[in-house]
Amino acid sequence: MPNRPLPYDGEDLGPRPHIAVIFRDQIGDFLVATPLMRGLRERFPDLTLDYFGGERTRELEEASPLVDARYSLFGPGSENALRSFIHQRRSDAGPYTLGVNLEADARAALACALTEPNQAVGAWSADGTDSEIIHAEKQIDGLWSDMRWNRAALASDYPELQSGFIGEVFCRLARVETHYTKMDAPTVEPPIPIPDVLISTGANRSAKLWPRIHWLEVATWLHGRGLSVGLLGAPPSPTDGYNTGELDNALIHAGVADLRGRLTLPEVAGALHKARVVLTIDNGVMHLSAAVDAPTVALFGASPRRLWAPRSPSVHILEPSNPCSACEDNRFRNPDCLLPVHQCMLSIEPDRVMTKLEELLNRRCAE
């Protein structure tokens, strides 16, 4: 059984530390973990960093200069495959000096234990069942048991925080100093022509979705201004929990170019960087767009905006004119809207979106 690691409180890790960072395989999750990984590299330039993520972010993990080796913890692999990977990495780079686990999932807690780090931060489980949080018991470490990270008073309740952004929260818990709100995305030149405007309609909760009628109104307005529009996202699949197929088909029928599944994630980042403006809801494309500083209009309603909204000056957040607190009261665990009418997203009116898009397009033309 793995020995319980010591809690990490910012100590020097010695020469050539071998560090494991563990998180989920969502695009946004990987990107908000990049300040932490960059900060570790800034402090320990000779480190080796292994990232335990998953298949959905494999392309970003493999292309990121922050990552030396990666493993799909969230994917089809077995525990034996995980143990084999860890054994090989120990042979290649030495014992793990530090484990940073940003995920509460039992697989992540077990992976943290199996790396057998000297010190650790986050969930750790010797047997894959009962987990404990390894931390140094300082005031900031109260965040591990504080379930209300999205509240307005978070930064004032924890004076170490400069913002309530989740990327900074993770850095503070791991005792990492860096530019907390700057995310890093590997970027590759896309192999196809990129439209003037890129949009992304999909999300991992239907409560986040913007109504079809609003999307079509904005797409029609963009075409009326002579602008080409492209749709980004995963390839359509009947197994998607919140497939926006009908909406996306309507947009494609209205003249929006279908770019879904045609680009790798680094190529998507490159496409976003080339676009004149990006319009998206709260999803992975939004985080990629923020990471490459693309002019972006991001629609936030049923999402933890205070915690997850990018702090990039290139991202312009639009919120409902008629907000609802139901999702926040439910800690955003509800996949679908809890009201009979999708009040919050309906009240992000197309005219406000078009006004902001016009402003950013004019600004881009003036540059």
NUKE-533195 format. One line per field, with one value per residue (C-alpha): residue number from 1; residue in one letter; x negated, y, z negated. Coordinates in steps of 0.1 Angstrom, whole numbers, plus 2048, in hexadecimal, padded with zeros to 3 digits. Layout:
// residues N
pos = (NUM/...)
code = (A/...)
u = (X/...)
v = (Y/...)
w = (Z/...)
***
This chain:
// residues 367
pos = (1/2/3/4/5/6/7/8/9/10/11/12/13/14/15/16/17/18/19/20/21/22/23/24/25/26/27/28/29/30/31/32/33/34/35/36/37/38/39/40/41/42/43/44/45/46/47/48/49/50/51/52/53/54/55/56/57/58/59/60/61/62/63/64/65/66/67/68/69/70/71/72/73/74/75/76/77/78/79/80/81/82/83/84/85/86/87/88/89/90/91/92/93/94/95/96/97/98/99/100/101/102/103/104/105/106/107/108/109/110/111/112/113/114/115/116/117/118/119/120/121/122/123/124/125/126/127/128/129/130/131/132/133/134/135/136/137/138/139/140/141/142/143/144/145/146/147/148/149/150/151/152/153/154/155/156/157/158/159/160/161/162/163/164/165/166/167/168/169/170/171/172/173/174/175/176/177/178/179/180/181/182/183/184/185/186/187/188/189/190/191/192/193/194/195/196/197/198/199/200/201/202/203/204/205/206/207/208/209/210/211/212/213/214/215/216/217/218/219/220/221/222/223/224/225/226/227/228/229/230/231/232/233/234/235/236/237/238/239/240/241/242/243/244/245/246/247/248/249/250/251/252/253/254/255/256/257/258/259/260/261/262/263/264/265/266/267/268/269/270/271/272/273/274/275/276/277/278/279/280/281/282/283/284/285/286/287/288/289/290/291/292/293/294/295/296/297/298/299/300/301/302/303/304/305/306/307/308/309/310/311/312/313/314/315/316/317/318/319/320/321/322/323/324/325/326/327/328/329/330/331/332/333/334/335/336/337/338/339/340/341/342/343/344/345/346/347/348/349/350/351/352/353/354/355/356/357/358/359/360/361/362/363/364/365/366/367)
code = (M/P/N/R/P/L/P/Y/D/G/E/D/L/G/P/R/P/H/I/A/V/I/F/R/D/Q/I/G/D/F/L/V/A/T/P/L/M/R/G/L/R/E/R/F/P/D/L/T/L/D/Y/F/G/G/E/R/T/R/E/L/E/E/A/S/P/L/V/D/A/R/Y/S/L/F/G/P/G/S/E/N/A/L/R/S/F/I/H/Q/R/R/S/D/A/G/P/Y/T/L/G/V/N/L/E/A/D/A/R/A/A/L/A/C/A/L/T/E/P/N/Q/A/V/G/A/W/S/A/D/G/T/D/S/E/I/I/H/A/E/K/Q/I/D/G/L/W/S/D/M/R/W/N/R/A/A/L/A/S/D/Y/P/E/L/Q/S/G/F/I/G/E/V/F/C/R/L/A/R/V/E/T/H/Y/T/K/M/D/A/P/T/V/E/P/P/I/P/I/P/D/V/L/I/S/T/G/A/N/R/S/A/K/L/W/P/R/I/H/W/L/E/V/A/T/W/L/H/G/R/G/L/S/V/G/L/L/G/A/P/P/S/P/T/D/G/Y/N/T/G/E/L/D/N/A/L/I/H/A/G/V/A/D/L/R/G/R/L/T/L/P/E/V/A/G/A/L/H/K/A/R/V/V/L/T/I/D/N/G/V/M/H/L/S/A/A/V/D/A/P/T/V/A/L/F/G/A/S/P/R/R/L/W/A/P/R/S/P/S/V/H/I/L/E/P/S/N/P/C/S/A/C/E/D/N/R/F/R/N/P/D/C/L/L/P/V/H/Q/C/M/L/S/I/E/P/D/R/V/M/T/K/L/E/E/L/L/N/R/R/C/A/E)
u = (800/7F2/7E4/7F7/7E4/7DB/7F0/7DF/7DC/7C6/7A5/788/78A/765/754/767/788/7A1/7C4/7E6/804/826/847/865/866/87B/86B/872/864/843/840/847/82C/812/80A/802/7EC/7DB/7D5/7C5/7AD/7A5/79A/78A/77C/76D/78C/79D/7C3/7DB/800/81B/839/84E/857/86B/84D/832/82A/824/810/7FA/7F4/7EE/7CA/7D4/7D9/7BC/7D2/7F7/80F/835/841/864/868/869/849/847/837/81C/814/812/7FB/7E5/7E3/7DA/7BF/7B0/7B0/79F/784/780/782/77D/796/7B2/7A9/7CB/7EE/808/82B/845/861/877/87F/875/85F/84C/848/83B/823/815/80E/7FF/7E5/7D9/7CD/7B8/7D0/7F3/810/834/848/834/841/82D/848/85D/87A/877/865/855/848/823/81D/808/824/81F/83C/83C/83F/862/86C/869/888/899/8B3/8BD/8A0/8B7/8C3/8BC/8AA/891/873/87B/880/85D/846/82B/841/83E/85D/877/86A/867/844/838/84A/837/815/81B/823/804/7EF/7E7/7DE/7E4/7FB/819/833/81E/826/810/81C/806/80E/80A/811/832/831/851/85D/86C/88D/88F/8A4/8A2/8BF/8C3/8E5/8DF/8DA/8D9/8F9/919/91F/902/910/91B/93D/93E/952/938/91B/92D/935/910/905/91C/910/8EC/8F3/905/8E5/8D2/8C0/8B8/8C0/8B2/8BF/8A6/8AC/8AA/8B6/8DC/8E3/904/8F3/8EC/8FF/908/905/90E/914/935/927/906/918/92E/90F/8FE/91E/91D/8FA/8E2/8C4/8C2/89F/8A8/88F/879/85E/849/84B/82A/837/858/842/831/852/85F/840/846/86B/876/88E/89B/8BE/8C3/8D4/8C1/8AF/88C/88B/88F/871/85C/866/85C/83B/831/83F/859/874/890/8B4/8BD/8E0/8E3/904/907/8E2/8CB/8BF/8AB/897/893/896/874/863/854/85C/864/882/8A2/8BC/8E1/8F9/91F/934/94C/936/940/92E/93B/91C/905/91C/918/8F2/8F5/8FB/91B/914/934/946/95B/976/993/984/95E/95F/93A/92E/94D/946/924/934/927/926/90D/8F8/8F8/8EF/8D0/8C7/8C9/8B3/898/89A/895/878/867/86B/85A/83C)
v = (800/823/837/857/875/894/8B3/8CC/8EF/8FF/8EF/8ED/8CC/8C8/8C1/8B3/8AD/895/8A2/893/8AA/899/8A7/89F/89D/8BC/8D7/8F2/8DD/8D8/8FC/909/8F2/901/91E/905/8F1/90F/91D/8FC/8FE/922/918/8F6/8FA/8D7/8C5/8A8/8AC/88F/898/87F/88A/878/871/891/8A7/88F/8A7/8C4/8B0/8A1/8C3/8D7/8E1/8E0/8BA/8A1/882/87B/85F/85C/856/85D/846/821/817/7FF/803/7EB/802/81F/80D/803/827/834/818/823/847/840/82D/84A/868/85B/85A/873/890/8A1/897/8B2/8A4/8BE/8A4/893/875/853/84B/86B/865/842/84E/868/84C/835/84F/84C/870/87D/89A/8A0/8B8/8AD/88D/86D/84A/82B/813/826/829/83F/860/87A/89D/8A2/8C6/8DB/8E8/90D/925/922/8FD/902/904/8DE/8DA/8FB/8F1/914/920/934/94C/971/973/957/96E/982/963/957/975/962/963/97F/973/958/947/922/922/938/923/904/917/923/901/8F3/910/91B/93F/94B/95F/94E/957/952/930/920/90C/8FB/90B/8FE/90F/901/8EF/8FF/922/932/946/969/95E/93E/931/914/909/8EA/8E4/8C8/8D4/8DD/8F8/90B/90A/92A/928/91E/93C/953/941/943/968/970/959/96B/98D/983/976/997/9A9/994/980/95B/946/924/90B/8FA/8DD/8B7/8A2/89B/87B/86B/862/886/88F/8B1/8AE/8CF/8BD/8CE/8F0/8EA/8DC/8FB/911/8FD/900/925/927/921/90C/8EC/8E8/8CF/8B3/8C1/8CE/8C1/8D5/8E7/8F0/8FC/913/91F/925/939/94F/956/95F/983/97A/95C/957/93A/92E/922/904/8F7/90D/92C/922/91B/93C/94E/93B/949/96C/96B/986/972/978/95D/957/94E/945/924/921/92A/94A/958/938/92D/94C/954/974/97C/9A0/991/97E/992/982/987/97C/97A/999/983/96C/94E/940/91C/90D/91E/913/8F0/8F4/8F1/8CB/8CC/8C3/8D4/8F4/8F1/90A/904/91F/923/946/94E/944/952/974/977/989/988/9AE/9B0/995/9A6/9C7/9B8/9A5/9C5/9D7/9BC/9B9/9DF/9DE/9C2/9D5/9F3/9E0)
w = (800/809/7ED/7E5/7F3/7E0/7E7/7FE/7F1/80B/801/81A/82C/832/854/871/85F/86F/86B/873/87A/87B/889/89E/8C4/8CC/8E2/8C9/8AC/8BE/8C7/8A4/897/8AE/897/87C/894/8A1/87E/874/892/88A/867/870/893/892/888/89A/89B/8A2/8A9/8A1/8B6/8D0/8F4/8F9/8F2/900/91D/906/8ED/908/918/8F9/8F1/8CC/8CD/8D0/8CF/8CD/8C5/8CB/8A8/8B5/8D2/8DA/8C7/8AA/888/893/8B1/899/882/8A0/8AC/889/886/8A8/89E/87E/892/8AA/893/870/853/852/83C/83B/844/84B/84F/859/85D/842/858/848/866/862/83C/843/85F/846/82E/847/852/82E/82C/80F/80B/818/81B/820/81F/818/814/80C/817/830/818/7FA/803/7ED/7F6/7F1/7E7/7D0/7BA/7C1/7C5/7EB/7E8/7DB/800/802/7EC/7F7/811/81B/831/847/82D/830/80E/816/81B/7FC/7E7/7F2/7F2/805/824/83D/850/84E/86E/86B/87B/85E/844/850/850/82D/820/830/824/848/850/874/88B/87C/897/8B6/8C6/8E0/8FF/918/939/95D/97E/98B/9AC/9BA/9C0/9A1/9A2/994/977/964/94E/936/92A/915/8F0/8D6/8C6/8D9/8BF/8D0/8F3/905/916/93B/945/936/949/96A/965/95F/97C/994/988/98D/9B0/9B7/9B0/9C9/9AF/9B2/994/989/96F/958/941/93E/95B/957/944/939/918/90E/8EF/8FC/922/932/953/95D/955/967/985/986/985/9A0/9B5/9B0/9BE/9A1/9AB/998/989/96F/96C/988/972/956/935/93B/95E/94F/939/958/96A/94C/94D/972/96F/96E/951/93E/930/918/8F9/8DA/8E8/8F2/911/8FB/8E6/905/913/8F3/8F2/915/90D/929/928/918/90D/8F3/8E8/8C3/8B3/8A1/89A/87C/88D/86F/86D/892/8A7/8B7/8AB/8CD/8D8/8FB/8EC/8E8/8D2/8D8/8BD/8BB/8B7/8A3/88F/87A/85B/85F/86D/854/838/845/848/86E/86A/87F/8A3/8AF/8A8/888/893/8AB/8C1/8C7/8B8/8B5/8D8/8E9/8D9/8E9/905/929/92C/90F/91F/941/931/921/940/954/93B/93D/963/966/94D/961/981/971/965)
***
